[in-house]
Amino acid sequence: MDRILLTSMNIGFVGLGNMGRGMARNLLRAGHQLTVYNRTRAKAEELIRDGASVAESPAEAAQNAEAVLTMLADDQAVEETVFGENGIASTLKQGAAHISNSTLSVGCARRLASEHQKRGQGYISAPVFGRPDAAENKKLLVIVAGSDDLVTKFHPVFEAIGRQTYAIGTEPWQANAVKISGNFMIATLIETFGEAFAMLRKAQVNHALFHEIITDLFGSPVYKNYGKLIVDEQFDPAGFALKLGFKDTRLALELAQEFNAPLPIASLLRDHYLDALAHGQEKLDWASLAKASARKAALE
Ligand code: NAP
């Protein structure tokens, strides 16, 4: 009980989609006071029974907060919600911080850091690894970057939403670069599962058993869970929508371009995403990228 009282903070939370919902609930479970806002209000109201207050605008969610977390879809959603009319930046107090958990471009993270700094507000990038079930069960990996003072001050917040926090640097965009690189690798895993499964299915070899063998070999829940989604063709409802997966490959290509560090596999992924979008897969899980390889092998 003492620990909860010592670390309890007034927190604003904006963006209660697939991920934000579970993260907000874990902040409440850890004893923090939460004021939530979501563009579609019904999703915010669901959290009243967990103890949250509902704000009418992002500005209202931020006004009494020591920190306001955002778990919004992409750069555009974050910029509108932070700097638009009734945005977070208009009310966040000097000395309080905005913590963005979204997967954003490094350019957006740099703009957030500098615009908040001009207003005397702090900014931390804290993107996460893990799907909605990990968000609900406090199993996320939280990658944080920002000034040492802020990262230390808000450690209880990161502890409340994840199983492990990695502080990667003092420039917020560095955490976004790590997240973009990680998602690039997960996308390559989905792509190679798609290709190998298509070949084995075409050869009439048991691809579900192949998945078990590969999981044994690579020993990672990422292989286990994504391979199973693809074997079972369980793409709807999406835990992570394909259109957001496409965003992350675009972010990887942008990062590669900024630093002249080629990512040839990301270029291939981009084409397969376009194929998937052309086939109406925007709202399916990003694991459905595997369908592009199945189509090429004339399995669909
Ligand atoms: P999601 O379910 O699509 O939720 C997106 C959230 O952003 C919703 O609250 C949505 O509001 C809000 N939003 C979108 N556009 C907006 C706008 N223009 N103005 C205001 N609000 C807007 O997405 P998610 O899966 O939770 O992902 C959120 C972020 O986490 C993304 O950056 C994603 O890349 C990243 N991420 C996702 C996963 C995953 O497995 N799902 C894992 C790690 C990281 P409405 O409810 O009104 O639509």
py3Dmol code that shows the C-alpha trace and the ligand (Angstrom):
import py3Dmol

protein = """\
ATOM      1  CA  MET A   1       0.000   0.000   0.000  1.00  0.00           C
ATOM      2  CA  ASP A   2       2.804   2.438   0.953  1.00  0.00           C
ATOM      3  CA  ARG A   3       4.471   1.807  -2.375  1.00  0.00           C
ATOM      4  CA  ILE A   4       1.296   2.672  -4.249  1.00  0.00           C
ATOM      5  CA  LEU A   5       0.876   5.932  -2.294  1.00  0.00           C
ATOM      6  CA  LEU A   6       4.505   6.901  -2.862  1.00  0.00           C
ATOM      7  CA  THR A   7       4.350   6.445  -6.617  1.00  0.00           C
ATOM      8  CA  SER A   8       0.767   7.478  -7.338  1.00  0.00           C
ATOM      9  CA  MET A   9       0.568  10.203  -9.995  1.00  0.00           C
ATOM     10  CA  ASN A  10      -2.061  12.209 -11.800  1.00  0.00           C
ATOM     11  CA  ILE A  11      -1.874  10.906 -15.352  1.00  0.00           C
ATOM     12  CA  GLY A  12      -3.699  11.783 -18.546  1.00  0.00           C
ATOM     13  CA  PHE A  13      -4.122   9.013 -21.145  1.00  0.00           C
ATOM     14  CA  VAL A  14      -5.114   9.693 -24.745  1.00  0.00           C
ATOM     15  CA  GLY A  15      -5.770   6.955 -27.302  1.00  0.00           C
ATOM     16  CA  LEU A  16      -7.703   3.914 -26.101  1.00  0.00           C
ATOM     17  CA  GLY A  17      -7.419   1.638 -29.122  1.00  0.00           C
ATOM     18  CA  ASN A  18      -6.252  -1.985 -29.115  1.00  0.00           C
ATOM     19  CA  MET A  19      -3.134  -1.144 -27.101  1.00  0.00           C
ATOM     20  CA  GLY A  20      -4.105   1.918 -25.075  1.00  0.00           C
ATOM     21  CA  ARG A  21      -7.042   0.243 -23.360  1.00  0.00           C
ATOM     22  CA  GLY A  22      -4.915  -2.375 -21.538  1.00  0.00           C
ATOM     23  CA  MET A  23      -2.111   0.088 -20.768  1.00  0.00           C
ATOM     24  CA  ALA A  24      -4.583   2.528 -19.190  1.00  0.00           C
ATOM     25  CA  ARG A  25      -6.065  -0.253 -17.080  1.00  0.00           C
ATOM     26  CA  ASN A  26      -2.620  -1.215 -15.790  1.00  0.00           C
ATOM     27  CA  LEU A  27      -1.913   2.376 -14.750  1.00  0.00           C
ATOM     28  CA  LEU A  28      -5.160   2.289 -12.756  1.00  0.00           C
ATOM     29  CA  ARG A  29      -4.237  -1.101 -11.254  1.00  0.00           C
ATOM     30  CA  ALA A  30      -0.909   0.416 -10.124  1.00  0.00           C
ATOM     31  CA  GLY A  31      -2.816   3.067  -8.164  1.00  0.00           C
ATOM     32  CA  HIS A  32      -2.416   6.087 -10.474  1.00  0.00           C
ATOM     33  CA  GLN A  33      -5.240   8.594 -10.996  1.00  0.00           C
ATOM     34  CA  LEU A  34      -6.196   8.555 -14.638  1.00  0.00           C
ATOM     35  CA  THR A  35      -8.094  11.018 -16.802  1.00  0.00           C
ATOM     36  CA  VAL A  36      -8.693   9.468 -20.216  1.00  0.00           C
ATOM     37  CA  TYR A  37      -9.673  10.827 -23.608  1.00  0.00           C
ATOM     38  CA  ASN A  38     -10.470   9.027 -26.832  1.00  0.00           C
ATOM     39  CA  ARG A  39     -11.737  10.461 -30.122  1.00  0.00           C
ATOM     40  CA  THR A  40     -14.508   7.839 -30.095  1.00  0.00           C
ATOM     41  CA  ARG A  41     -15.872   8.559 -26.628  1.00  0.00           C
ATOM     42  CA  ALA A  42     -17.455   5.134 -25.982  1.00  0.00           C
ATOM     43  CA  LYS A  43     -13.986   3.562 -25.638  1.00  0.00           C
ATOM     44  CA  ALA A  44     -13.117   6.076 -22.894  1.00  0.00           C
ATOM     45  CA  GLU A  45     -16.385   5.453 -21.055  1.00  0.00           C
ATOM     46  CA  GLU A  46     -15.558   1.732 -20.825  1.00  0.00           C
ATOM     47  CA  LEU A  47     -12.775   2.674 -18.386  1.00  0.00           C
ATOM     48  CA  ILE A  48     -15.030   4.485 -15.907  1.00  0.00           C
ATOM     49  CA  ARG A  49     -15.769   1.189 -14.168  1.00  0.00           C
ATOM     50  CA  ASP A  50     -12.012   0.690 -13.721  1.00  0.00           C
ATOM     51  CA  GLY A  51     -11.797   4.039 -11.925  1.00  0.00           C
ATOM     52  CA  ALA A  52     -10.853   6.480 -14.720  1.00  0.00           C
ATOM     53  CA  SER A  53     -12.367   9.940 -15.243  1.00  0.00           C
ATOM     54  CA  VAL A  54     -13.324  10.860 -18.791  1.00  0.00           C
ATOM     55  CA  ALA A  55     -12.170  14.165 -20.331  1.00  0.00           C
ATOM     56  CA  GLU A  56     -13.960  16.053 -23.096  1.00  0.00           C
ATOM     57  CA  SER A  57     -10.750  16.902 -24.964  1.00  0.00           C
ATOM     58  CA  PRO A  58      -7.026  16.057 -25.015  1.00  0.00           C
ATOM     59  CA  ALA A  59      -6.449  19.478 -23.389  1.00  0.00           C
ATOM     60  CA  GLU A  60      -8.687  18.522 -20.470  1.00  0.00           C
ATOM     61  CA  ALA A  61      -6.942  15.146 -20.052  1.00  0.00           C
ATOM     62  CA  ALA A  62      -3.603  16.973 -19.799  1.00  0.00           C
ATOM     63  CA  GLN A  63      -4.457  20.002 -17.677  1.00  0.00           C
ATOM     64  CA  ASN A  64      -3.889  18.563 -14.174  1.00  0.00           C
ATOM     65  CA  ALA A  65      -1.486  15.820 -15.202  1.00  0.00           C
ATOM     66  CA  GLU A  66       2.106  15.253 -14.152  1.00  0.00           C
ATOM     67  CA  ALA A  67       2.379  13.171 -17.314  1.00  0.00           C
ATOM     68  CA  VAL A  68       0.112  12.572 -20.252  1.00  0.00           C
ATOM     69  CA  LEU A  69       0.564   9.356 -22.210  1.00  0.00           C
ATOM     70  CA  THR A  70      -0.520   9.076 -25.840  1.00  0.00           C
ATOM     71  CA  MET A  71      -1.105   5.742 -27.600  1.00  0.00           C
ATOM     72  CA  LEU A  72      -2.388   7.047 -30.930  1.00  0.00           C
ATOM     73  CA  ALA A  73      -2.190   5.486 -34.390  1.00  0.00           C
ATOM     74  CA  ASP A  74       0.497   7.509 -36.180  1.00  0.00           C
ATOM     75  CA  ASP A  75       2.379  10.814 -36.613  1.00  0.00           C
ATOM     76  CA  GLN A  76      -0.662  12.661 -37.914  1.00  0.00           C
ATOM     77  CA  ALA A  77      -2.938  11.541 -35.064  1.00  0.00           C
ATOM     78  CA  VAL A  78      -0.305  12.560 -32.493  1.00  0.00           C
ATOM     79  CA  GLU A  79       0.412  15.963 -34.057  1.00  0.00           C
ATOM     80  CA  GLU A  80      -3.312  16.799 -34.301  1.00  0.00           C
ATOM     81  CA  THR A  81      -3.967  15.670 -30.734  1.00  0.00           C
ATOM     82  CA  VAL A  82      -0.976  17.474 -29.256  1.00  0.00           C
ATOM     83  CA  PHE A  83      -0.845  20.716 -31.257  1.00  0.00           C
ATOM     84  CA  GLY A  84      -4.371  20.995 -32.695  1.00  0.00           C
ATOM     85  CA  GLU A  85      -7.320  22.849 -31.232  1.00  0.00           C
ATOM     86  CA  ASN A  86      -7.842  21.749 -27.599  1.00  0.00           C
ATOM     87  CA  GLY A  87      -4.579  19.873 -27.882  1.00  0.00           C
ATOM     88  CA  ILE A  88      -2.394  18.524 -25.102  1.00  0.00           C
ATOM     89  CA  ALA A  89       0.316  21.171 -25.529  1.00  0.00           C
ATOM     90  CA  SER A  90      -2.176  23.965 -24.824  1.00  0.00           C
ATOM     91  CA  THR A  91      -2.744  22.900 -21.189  1.00  0.00           C
ATOM     92  CA  LEU A  92       0.127  20.645 -20.120  1.00  0.00           C
ATOM     93  CA  LYS A  93       1.839  22.388 -17.190  1.00  0.00           C
ATOM     94  CA  GLN A  94       5.448  23.530 -17.278  1.00  0.00           C
ATOM     95  CA  GLY A  95       7.556  20.731 -15.814  1.00  0.00           C
ATOM     96  CA  ALA A  96       4.976  18.077 -16.700  1.00  0.00           C
ATOM     97  CA  ALA A  97       5.754  15.622 -19.496  1.00  0.00           C
ATOM     98  CA  HIS A  98       4.206  14.132 -22.582  1.00  0.00           C
ATOM     99  CA  ILE A  99       5.109  10.449 -22.976  1.00  0.00           C
ATOM    100  CA  SER A 100       4.351   9.027 -26.419  1.00  0.00           C
ATOM    101  CA  ASN A 101       4.020   5.238 -26.618  1.00  0.00           C
ATOM    102  CA  SER A 102       3.072   5.167 -30.308  1.00  0.00           C
ATOM    103  CA  THR A 103       5.329   3.904 -33.077  1.00  0.00           C
ATOM    104  CA  LEU A 104       6.230   7.251 -34.657  1.00  0.00           C
ATOM    105  CA  SER A 105       8.738   8.531 -37.179  1.00  0.00           C
ATOM    106  CA  VAL A 106      11.992   9.887 -35.774  1.00  0.00           C
ATOM    107  CA  GLY A 107      11.083  13.233 -37.387  1.00  0.00           C
ATOM    108  CA  CYS A 108       7.833  13.397 -35.436  1.00  0.00           C
ATOM    109  CA  ALA A 109       9.660  12.528 -32.187  1.00  0.00           C
ATOM    110  CA  ARG A 110      12.151  15.345 -32.826  1.00  0.00           C
ATOM    111  CA  ARG A 111       9.323  17.835 -33.458  1.00  0.00           C
ATOM    112  CA  LEU A 112       7.526  16.747 -30.279  1.00  0.00           C
ATOM    113  CA  ALA A 113      10.720  17.122 -28.231  1.00  0.00           C
ATOM    114  CA  SER A 114      11.494  20.590 -29.531  1.00  0.00           C
ATOM    115  CA  GLU A 115       7.915  21.956 -29.434  1.00  0.00           C
ATOM    116  CA  HIS A 116       7.346  20.739 -25.878  1.00  0.00           C
ATOM    117  CA  GLN A 117      10.705  22.163 -24.818  1.00  0.00           C
ATOM    118  CA  LYS A 118       9.710  25.608 -26.178  1.00  0.00           C
ATOM    119  CA  ARG A 119       6.679  25.467 -23.855  1.00  0.00           C
ATOM    120  CA  GLY A 120       8.691  24.345 -20.803  1.00  0.00           C
ATOM    121  CA  GLN A 121       7.137  20.861 -21.052  1.00  0.00           C
ATOM    122  CA  GLY A 122       9.063  17.578 -21.032  1.00  0.00           C
ATOM    123  CA  TYR A 123       8.886  14.888 -23.699  1.00  0.00           C
ATOM    124  CA  ILE A 124       9.800  11.186 -23.605  1.00  0.00           C
ATOM    125  CA  SER A 125       9.440   8.666 -26.418  1.00  0.00           C
ATOM    126  CA  ALA A 126       8.423   5.316 -24.917  1.00  0.00           C
ATOM    127  CA  PRO A 127       7.295   2.978 -27.702  1.00  0.00           C
ATOM    128  CA  VAL A 128       6.469  -0.597 -26.742  1.00  0.00           C
ATOM    129  CA  PHE A 129       6.893  -4.152 -28.024  1.00  0.00           C
ATOM    130  CA  GLY A 130       4.017  -6.566 -27.463  1.00  0.00           C
ATOM    131  CA  ARG A 131       0.491  -7.042 -28.789  1.00  0.00           C
ATOM    132  CA  PRO A 132      -2.823  -6.087 -27.113  1.00  0.00           C
ATOM    133  CA  ASP A 133      -2.816  -9.187 -24.855  1.00  0.00           C
ATOM    134  CA  ALA A 134       0.670  -8.200 -23.617  1.00  0.00           C
ATOM    135  CA  ALA A 135      -0.625  -4.651 -23.037  1.00  0.00           C
ATOM    136  CA  GLU A 136      -3.519  -6.018 -20.982  1.00  0.00           C
ATOM    137  CA  ASN A 137      -1.259  -8.365 -18.982  1.00  0.00           C
ATOM    138  CA  LYS A 138       1.565  -5.856 -18.308  1.00  0.00           C
ATOM    139  CA  LYS A 139       4.012  -7.849 -20.427  1.00  0.00           C
ATOM    140  CA  LEU A 140       5.157  -5.072 -22.756  1.00  0.00           C
ATOM    141  CA  LEU A 141       8.795  -4.201 -23.326  1.00  0.00           C
ATOM    142  CA  VAL A 142       9.040  -0.435 -22.916  1.00  0.00           C
ATOM    143  CA  ILE A 143      11.816   1.338 -24.829  1.00  0.00           C
ATOM    144  CA  VAL A 144      12.395   4.803 -23.388  1.00  0.00           C
ATOM    145  CA  ALA A 145      14.535   7.758 -24.424  1.00  0.00           C
ATOM    146  CA  GLY A 146      14.621  11.261 -22.999  1.00  0.00           C
ATOM    147  CA  SER A 147      16.535  13.286 -20.435  1.00  0.00           C
ATOM    148  CA  ASP A 148      17.841  11.205 -17.529  1.00  0.00           C
ATOM    149  CA  ASP A 149      15.848  13.276 -15.011  1.00  0.00           C
ATOM    150  CA  LEU A 150      12.548  12.676 -16.768  1.00  0.00           C
ATOM    151  CA  VAL A 151      13.195   8.996 -17.434  1.00  0.00           C
ATOM    152  CA  THR A 152      14.005   8.460 -13.739  1.00  0.00           C
ATOM    153  CA  LYS A 153      11.006  10.490 -12.558  1.00  0.00           C
ATOM    154  CA  PHE A 154       8.544   8.539 -14.679  1.00  0.00           C
ATOM    155  CA  HIS A 155      10.043   5.088 -14.142  1.00  0.00           C
ATOM    156  CA  PRO A 156       6.961   4.045 -12.064  1.00  0.00           C
ATOM    157  CA  VAL A 157       4.798   4.781 -15.099  1.00  0.00           C
ATOM    158  CA  PHE A 158       6.889   2.506 -17.336  1.00  0.00           C
ATOM    159  CA  GLU A 159       6.917  -0.153 -14.616  1.00  0.00           C
ATOM    160  CA  ALA A 160       3.131  -0.024 -14.450  1.00  0.00           C
ATOM    161  CA  ILE A 161       2.633  -0.805 -18.141  1.00  0.00           C
ATOM    162  CA  GLY A 162       5.411  -3.266 -18.947  1.00  0.00           C
ATOM    163  CA  ARG A 163       7.495  -6.187 -17.736  1.00  0.00           C
ATOM    164  CA  GLN A 164      10.819  -4.585 -18.631  1.00  0.00           C
ATOM    165  CA  THR A 165      12.012  -1.048 -19.365  1.00  0.00           C
ATOM    166  CA  TYR A 166      15.036  -0.367 -21.574  1.00  0.00           C
ATOM    167  CA  ALA A 167      16.436   3.186 -21.442  1.00  0.00           C
ATOM    168  CA  ILE A 168      18.158   3.562 -24.805  1.00  0.00           C
ATOM    169  CA  GLY A 169      19.389   7.176 -24.847  1.00  0.00           C
ATOM    170  CA  THR A 170      18.786  10.793 -23.970  1.00  0.00           C
ATOM    171  CA  GLU A 171      17.372  11.896 -27.354  1.00  0.00           C
ATOM    172  CA  PRO A 172      13.717  10.783 -27.571  1.00  0.00           C
ATOM    173  CA  TRP A 173      13.894   9.848 -31.283  1.00  0.00           C
ATOM    174  CA  GLN A 174      16.439   7.118 -30.442  1.00  0.00           C
ATOM    175  CA  ALA A 175      13.678   5.014 -28.841  1.00  0.00           C
ATOM    176  CA  ASN A 176      11.598   5.390 -32.016  1.00  0.00           C
ATOM    177  CA  ALA A 177      14.563   4.218 -34.110  1.00  0.00           C
ATOM    178  CA  VAL A 178      14.796   1.078 -31.953  1.00  0.00           C
ATOM    179  CA  LYS A 179      11.068   0.391 -32.220  1.00  0.00           C
ATOM    180  CA  ILE A 180      11.094   0.903 -35.999  1.00  0.00           C
ATOM    181  CA  SER A 181      14.065  -1.481 -36.320  1.00  0.00           C
ATOM    182  CA  GLY A 182      12.356  -4.093 -34.146  1.00  0.00           C
ATOM    183  CA  ASN A 183       9.125  -3.978 -36.130  1.00  0.00           C
ATOM    184  CA  PHE A 184      11.126  -4.224 -39.349  1.00  0.00           C
ATOM    185  CA  MET A 185      12.522  -7.525 -38.048  1.00  0.00           C
ATOM    186  CA  ILE A 186       9.103  -8.824 -36.975  1.00  0.00           C
ATOM    187  CA  ALA A 187       7.741  -7.942 -40.424  1.00  0.00           C
ATOM    188  CA  THR A 188      10.576  -9.936 -42.037  1.00  0.00           C
ATOM    189  CA  LEU A 189       9.624 -12.878 -39.825  1.00  0.00           C
ATOM    190  CA  ILE A 190       6.010 -12.667 -41.014  1.00  0.00           C
ATOM    191  CA  GLU A 191       7.249 -12.416 -44.614  1.00  0.00           C
ATOM    192  CA  THR A 192       9.544 -15.465 -44.336  1.00  0.00           C
ATOM    193  CA  PHE A 193       6.825 -17.496 -42.618  1.00  0.00           C
ATOM    194  CA  GLY A 194       4.516 -16.564 -45.498  1.00  0.00           C
ATOM    195  CA  GLU A 195       7.066 -17.638 -48.100  1.00  0.00           C
ATOM    196  CA  ALA A 196       8.099 -20.918 -46.409  1.00  0.00           C
ATOM    197  CA  PHE A 197       4.505 -21.889 -45.570  1.00  0.00           C
ATOM    198  CA  ALA A 198       3.408 -21.249 -49.154  1.00  0.00           C
ATOM    199  CA  MET A 199       6.224 -23.448 -50.487  1.00  0.00           C
ATOM    200  CA  LEU A 200       5.451 -26.287 -48.045  1.00  0.00           C
ATOM    201  CA  ARG A 201       1.705 -26.111 -48.640  1.00  0.00           C
ATOM    202  CA  LYS A 202       2.321 -26.243 -52.383  1.00  0.00           C
ATOM    203  CA  ALA A 203       4.575 -29.276 -51.808  1.00  0.00           C
ATOM    204  CA  GLN A 204       1.843 -30.807 -49.590  1.00  0.00           C
ATOM    205  CA  VAL A 205       4.163 -30.983 -46.581  1.00  0.00           C
ATOM    206  CA  ASN A 206       2.694 -30.369 -43.103  1.00  0.00           C
ATOM    207  CA  HIS A 207       3.388 -26.666 -42.563  1.00  0.00           C
ATOM    208  CA  ALA A 208       1.795 -26.648 -39.085  1.00  0.00           C
ATOM    209  CA  LEU A 209       4.372 -29.189 -37.914  1.00  0.00           C
ATOM    210  CA  PHE A 210       7.092 -27.152 -39.623  1.00  0.00           C
ATOM    211  CA  HIS A 211       5.934 -24.229 -37.451  1.00  0.00           C
ATOM    212  CA  GLU A 212       6.430 -26.345 -34.293  1.00  0.00           C
ATOM    213  CA  ILE A 213       9.934 -27.295 -35.427  1.00  0.00           C
ATOM    214  CA  ILE A 214      10.856 -23.681 -36.169  1.00  0.00           C
ATOM    215  CA  THR A 215       9.489 -22.528 -32.813  1.00  0.00           C
ATOM    216  CA  ASP A 216      11.647 -25.175 -31.134  1.00  0.00           C
ATOM    217  CA  LEU A 217      14.661 -24.008 -33.146  1.00  0.00           C
ATOM    218  CA  PHE A 218      14.261 -20.260 -32.624  1.00  0.00           C
ATOM    219  CA  GLY A 219      12.677 -20.421 -29.142  1.00  0.00           C
ATOM    220  CA  SER A 220      10.853 -17.097 -29.172  1.00  0.00           C
ATOM    221  CA  PRO A 221       7.225 -16.227 -28.387  1.00  0.00           C
ATOM    222  CA  VAL A 222       7.340 -13.963 -31.438  1.00  0.00           C
ATOM    223  CA  TYR A 223       7.962 -16.969 -33.717  1.00  0.00           C
ATOM    224  CA  LYS A 224       5.444 -19.067 -31.813  1.00  0.00           C
ATOM    225  CA  ASN A 225       2.626 -16.509 -31.831  1.00  0.00           C
ATOM    226  CA  TYR A 226       3.008 -15.075 -35.335  1.00  0.00           C
ATOM    227  CA  GLY A 227       3.575 -18.516 -36.869  1.00  0.00           C
ATOM    228  CA  LYS A 228       0.394 -19.767 -35.215  1.00  0.00           C
ATOM    229  CA  LEU A 229      -1.659 -16.795 -36.411  1.00  0.00           C
ATOM    230  CA  ILE A 230      -0.526 -17.576 -39.967  1.00  0.00           C
ATOM    231  CA  VAL A 231      -1.020 -21.364 -39.729  1.00  0.00           C
ATOM    232  CA  ASP A 232      -4.545 -20.787 -38.357  1.00  0.00           C
ATOM    233  CA  GLU A 233      -5.154 -17.895 -40.799  1.00  0.00           C
ATOM    234  CA  GLN A 234      -6.459 -15.966 -37.800  1.00  0.00           C
ATOM    235  CA  PHE A 235      -6.307 -12.408 -39.101  1.00  0.00           C
ATOM    236  CA  ASP A 236      -9.656 -10.942 -38.050  1.00  0.00           C
ATOM    237  CA  PRO A 237     -10.130  -9.116 -35.706  1.00  0.00           C
ATOM    238  CA  ALA A 238      -6.700  -7.552 -35.972  1.00  0.00           C
ATOM    239  CA  GLY A 239      -4.478  -7.208 -32.893  1.00  0.00           C
ATOM    240  CA  PHE A 240      -2.292  -4.950 -35.032  1.00  0.00           C
ATOM    241  CA  ALA A 241      -3.879  -3.739 -38.242  1.00  0.00           C
ATOM    242  CA  LEU A 242      -2.021  -4.246 -41.528  1.00  0.00           C
ATOM    243  CA  LYS A 243      -2.324  -0.562 -42.412  1.00  0.00           C
ATOM    244  CA  LEU A 244      -0.302   0.244 -39.244  1.00  0.00           C
ATOM    245  CA  GLY A 245       2.225  -2.460 -40.143  1.00  0.00           C
ATOM    246  CA  PHE A 246       2.636  -0.789 -43.529  1.00  0.00           C
ATOM    247  CA  LYS A 247       3.216   2.528 -41.732  1.00  0.00           C
ATOM    248  CA  ASP A 248       6.087   0.900 -39.800  1.00  0.00           C
ATOM    249  CA  THR A 249       7.790  -0.388 -42.962  1.00  0.00           C
ATOM    250  CA  ARG A 250       7.494   3.116 -44.418  1.00  0.00           C
ATOM    251  CA  LEU A 251       9.108   4.467 -41.233  1.00  0.00           C
ATOM    252  CA  ALA A 252      11.941   1.934 -41.590  1.00  0.00           C
ATOM    253  CA  LEU A 253      12.562   3.035 -45.187  1.00  0.00           C
ATOM    254  CA  GLU A 254      12.568   6.707 -44.126  1.00  0.00           C
ATOM    255  CA  LEU A 255      15.086   5.974 -41.378  1.00  0.00           C
ATOM    256  CA  ALA A 256      17.247   3.992 -43.824  1.00  0.00           C
ATOM    257  CA  GLN A 257      17.179   6.945 -46.210  1.00  0.00           C
ATOM    258  CA  GLU A 258      18.087   9.521 -43.555  1.00  0.00           C
ATOM    259  CA  PHE A 259      21.214   7.587 -42.549  1.00  0.00           C
ATOM    260  CA  ASN A 260      22.117   6.095 -45.969  1.00  0.00           C
ATOM    261  CA  ALA A 261      21.809   2.620 -44.463  1.00  0.00           C
ATOM    262  CA  PRO A 262      20.079   0.428 -47.063  1.00  0.00           C
ATOM    263  CA  LEU A 263      17.293  -1.942 -45.983  1.00  0.00           C
ATOM    264  CA  PRO A 264      16.716  -3.990 -49.153  1.00  0.00           C
ATOM    265  CA  ILE A 265      14.298  -6.354 -47.421  1.00  0.00           C
ATOM    266  CA  ALA A 266      12.140  -3.404 -46.327  1.00  0.00           C
ATOM    267  CA  SER A 267      11.751  -2.448 -49.998  1.00  0.00           C
ATOM    268  CA  LEU A 268      10.450  -5.939 -50.735  1.00  0.00           C
ATOM    269  CA  LEU A 269       8.130  -5.762 -47.721  1.00  0.00           C
ATOM    270  CA  ARG A 270       6.751  -2.470 -48.989  1.00  0.00           C
ATOM    271  CA  ASP A 271       5.704  -4.137 -52.249  1.00  0.00           C
ATOM    272  CA  HIS A 272       4.041  -7.018 -50.419  1.00  0.00           C
ATOM    273  CA  TYR A 273       2.156  -4.538 -48.222  1.00  0.00           C
ATOM    274  CA  LEU A 274       0.933  -2.775 -51.366  1.00  0.00           C
ATOM    275  CA  ASP A 275      -0.203  -6.147 -52.711  1.00  0.00           C
ATOM    276  CA  ALA A 276      -2.046  -6.819 -49.422  1.00  0.00           C
ATOM    277  CA  LEU A 277      -3.669  -3.363 -49.466  1.00  0.00           C
ATOM    278  CA  ALA A 278      -4.705  -3.883 -53.091  1.00  0.00           C
ATOM    279  CA  HIS A 279      -6.448  -7.069 -51.931  1.00  0.00           C
ATOM    280  CA  GLY A 280      -8.433  -5.244 -49.228  1.00  0.00           C
ATOM    281  CA  GLN A 281      -6.409  -6.426 -46.213  1.00  0.00           C
ATOM    282  CA  GLU A 282      -6.039  -2.998 -44.571  1.00  0.00           C
ATOM    283  CA  LYS A 283      -8.052  -3.930 -41.461  1.00  0.00           C
ATOM    284  CA  LEU A 284      -6.789  -7.523 -41.135  1.00  0.00           C
ATOM    285  CA  ASP A 285      -3.906  -8.303 -38.785  1.00  0.00           C
ATOM    286  CA  TRP A 286      -0.477  -7.511 -40.222  1.00  0.00           C
ATOM    287  CA  ALA A 287       0.299 -11.267 -40.020  1.00  0.00           C
ATOM    288  CA  SER A 288      -1.981 -11.500 -43.084  1.00  0.00           C
ATOM    289  CA  LEU A 289       0.964 -10.143 -45.068  1.00  0.00           C
ATOM    290  CA  ALA A 290       1.682 -13.898 -45.467  1.00  0.00           C
ATOM    291  CA  LYS A 291      -1.305 -14.094 -47.841  1.00  0.00           C
ATOM    292  CA  ALA A 292       0.720 -12.234 -50.478  1.00  0.00           C
ATOM    293  CA  SER A 293       3.156 -15.178 -50.731  1.00  0.00           C
ATOM    294  CA  ALA A 294       0.289 -17.679 -50.749  1.00  0.00           C
ATOM    295  CA  ARG A 295      -1.306 -15.789 -53.653  1.00  0.00           C
ATOM    296  CA  LYS A 296       1.959 -15.767 -55.584  1.00  0.00           C
ATOM    297  CA  ALA A 297       2.124 -19.568 -55.188  1.00  0.00           C
ATOM    298  CA  ALA A 298      -1.457 -19.786 -56.538  1.00  0.00           C
ATOM    299  CA  LEU A 299      -2.753 -21.102 -53.204  1.00  0.00           C
ATOM    300  CA  GLU A 300      -5.559 -18.536 -52.898  1.00  0.00           C
TER     301      GLU A 300
END
"""
ligand_1 = """\
48
NAP
P -5.694 1.294 -32.898
O -6.388 0.179 -32.212
O -6.011 1.563 -34.323
O -5.967 2.641 -32.039
C -5.560 3.880 -32.536
C -5.939 4.986 -31.577
O -5.608 6.248 -32.180
C -7.441 5.048 -31.262
O -7.604 5.529 -29.957
C -7.939 6.074 -32.300
O -9.139 6.718 -31.911
C -6.798 7.064 -32.252
N -6.713 7.916 -33.445
C -6.398 7.549 -34.710
N -6.375 8.622 -35.530
C -6.699 9.696 -34.750
C -6.824 11.084 -34.997
N -6.593 11.604 -36.230
N -7.165 11.895 -33.963
C -7.382 11.385 -32.727
N -7.262 10.074 -32.425
C -6.923 9.240 -33.426
O -4.097 1.147 -32.827
P -3.214 0.309 -31.792
O -3.038 -1.069 -32.331
O -3.700 0.527 -30.410
O -1.805 1.059 -32.001
C -1.535 2.326 -31.433
C -0.057 2.644 -31.650
O 0.751 1.634 -31.034
C 0.393 2.676 -33.124
O 1.375 3.653 -33.288
C 0.958 1.272 -33.327
O 1.892 1.255 -34.390
C 1.587 1.004 -31.986
N 1.713 -0.411 -31.562
C 0.698 -1.301 -31.800
C 0.854 -2.621 -31.375
C -0.218 -3.670 -31.603
O 0.105 -4.873 -31.552
N -1.453 -3.315 -31.852
C 2.010 -3.007 -30.683
C 2.995 -2.055 -30.421
C 2.835 -0.754 -30.869
P -10.569 6.059 -32.306
O -10.855 5.030 -31.262
O -11.505 7.211 -32.276
O -10.416 5.481 -33.703
"""
view = py3Dmol.view(width=600, height=400)
view.addModel(protein, "pdb")
view.setStyle({"model": 0}, {"cartoon": {"style": "trace"}})
view.addModel(ligand_1, "xyz")
view.setStyle({"model": 1}, {"stick": {}})
view.zoomTo()
view.show()
